[in-house]
Amino acid sequence: MARDKPQGPRCTREAILPQELIDYVMDFLHDDRASLRVCTLVSHTWLPAGRLHLFSDHLVRVGAANVFDFLRWSRSCEFGPQYVRSVRFGEGSPRTGYIPVTKTPFIDLLARLTHIEHLAFTYVRFESEEGAGGPSESHNDPTTRRFALKTLTILDGCDTDSRFFNLATFFGIFRSVGRLDIRSTKNIGVEAMTLLARALPPIDGVHSVVRHRQQS
């Protein structure tokens, strides 16, 4: 007896949900980590949105002991850096060691942390580039302002006027900052204070505690 032929086309591949629906589900489950982990195991299409929520509130702490490992990781890992939202450089105490930070490798790092929103420097040292001499006015070039932050915190990163000059060059890479919190227990001269003020990007709110040294 002849078999009945199947009616209509056969389903030859797995149904794929629209990305808009996947994003909606991920946003709805943003605070349910157990469900997010399960969803990321369902399909590769669920991974990007799931990872974004899973790591969005994780603070990455970079100290003197692991700063080079963090830099190597940011260059070699294909997916991880794009999910980092918050980074704090520094150990939190001058007795545990300062991290020297220079502009060029730091720009390279920020370019890899494409979703960075919160950045903090705690007892780091802002160093000048190799061979650089004196303060620079490059921060006035709008094409160098590439990165936008929600918060930028700097705690005792400058102990001399020259380091405030170096900090001014760092400000020149930010397009905007939602809130700036800068604190320094060291006195700062008029020239350094003026250059620092000129280099500031557009800022919504400022909390600063910086000692100003009066000219004699």
Helices and strands as residue ranges (DSSP letters): H 19-28, H 33-40, G 44-46, H 47-55, E 59-62, H 67-76, G 80-83, E 86-89, G 94-96, E 99-101, H 103-112, E 118-122, E 124-126, G 138-140, G 142-144, E 147-155, H 161-171, E 174-188, H 190-199, E 203-212
